[in-house]
Amino acid sequence: MDELVSLLPIIGIGLLFWLLIIRPQSRRQKALSELQGRLAPGDQVMLSSGVFGVVDSVGDERLQLRIAEGVTIEVARGAVATVVAPQEPQDPDTEPTQGE
């Protein structure tokens, strides 16, 4: 019985480690895999390097990303960090309001 009691702190630390570190990381990885799996042409994305672009075509492991007019690069699907909402073009004649 004393042996079991002496193992409780180690078991508690292992459980705490799993709850605070491993489980949330697994969820983030699963969500990122799902996001990368449902990419479609026309999606505006940000790569893990910080490059923004629009998906032109999607292959098995690679996709064509348009980063400027007439400039398309091929990137690994795993490089996509997030899908971003498309921004509306701003009128250069209007001044930004407070908070923008």
C-alpha positions in Angstrom: 0.0 0.0 0.0 2.9 2.4 0.8 4.3 1.8 -2.7 1.0 2.9 -4.3 0.9 6.0 -2.2 4.5 6.9 -3.1 3.6 6.6 -6.8 0.6 9.0 -6.6 2.6 12.2 -7.0 4.3 10.8 -10.1 0.9 9.7 -11.5 -0.5 13.1 -10.7 2.3 15.0 -12.5 1.9 12.7 -15.5 -1.9 13.4 -15.6 -1.4 17.1 -15.2 1.2 17.1 -18.0 -1.2 15.3 -20.3 -4.1 17.6 -19.5 -2.2 20.9 -19.8 0.3 20.1 -22.7 -0.4 17.0 -24.7 -4.2 17.1 -25.1 -4.5 20.8 -26.2 -1.6 20.4 -28.7 -3.3 17.3 -30.1 -6.5 19.3 -30.6 -4.7 22.1 -32.3 -2.9 19.7 -34.6 -6.1 18.0 -35.5 -7.8 21.3 -36.3 -4.9 22.4 -38.5 -5.0 19.1 -40.4 -8.7 19.6 -41.0 -8.2 23.2 -42.2 -5.4 22.1 -44.6 -7.5 19.2 -45.9 -10.5 21.4 -46.9 -8.6 24.1 -48.8 -10.2 25.1 -52.0 -9.4 27.5 -54.9 -10.3 31.0 -54.0 -9.5 30.7 -50.3 -7.3 33.5 -49.0 -4.6 31.9 -46.7 -1.6 32.9 -44.7 1.4 30.6 -44.7 3.4 29.8 -41.6 6.1 32.2 -42.9 3.6 35.1 -42.9 3.1 35.2 -46.7 -0.5 36.0 -47.7 -2.1 34.7 -51.0 -5.1 33.2 -52.7 -5.3 29.5 -53.5 -5.4 29.0 -57.3 -5.3 25.2 -57.5 -5.0 22.3 -55.0 -3.1 19.1 -55.5 -2.5 16.2 -53.1 0.4 17.6 -51.2 1.0 21.0 -53.0 -1.0 24.0 -53.9 -0.6 26.9 -56.3 -0.7 30.2 -54.4 -1.2 33.6 -56.1 0.7 36.2 -54.1 0.4 39.0 -56.6 -1.1 39.6 -60.0 0.8 37.3 -62.4 2.9 35.8 -59.5 2.0 32.2 -58.5 4.1 30.0 -56.3 3.9 26.3 -55.4 3.8 25.5 -51.7 3.4 22.5 -49.5 -0.1 22.1 -48.1 1.4 21.8 -44.7 2.8 25.4 -45.0 -0.7 26.9 -44.7 -1.2 28.2 -41.2 -4.7 29.7 -41.4 -7.4 30.7 -43.8 -8.1 34.5 -43.5 -11.2 36.4 -44.3 -10.9 38.4 -47.5 -10.3 42.1 -46.9 -12.4 44.6 -48.8 -10.3 47.0 -50.8 -10.0 50.4 -49.2 -10.8 53.6 -51.1 -7.6 55.6 -51.1 -9.6 58.9 -50.9 -11.1 58.0 -47.5 -9.1 58.5 -44.4 -9.1 55.7 -41.8 -11.2 56.4 -38.7 -10.1 56.1 -35.1 -9.4 52.4 -34.2 -8.5 51.2 -37.7 
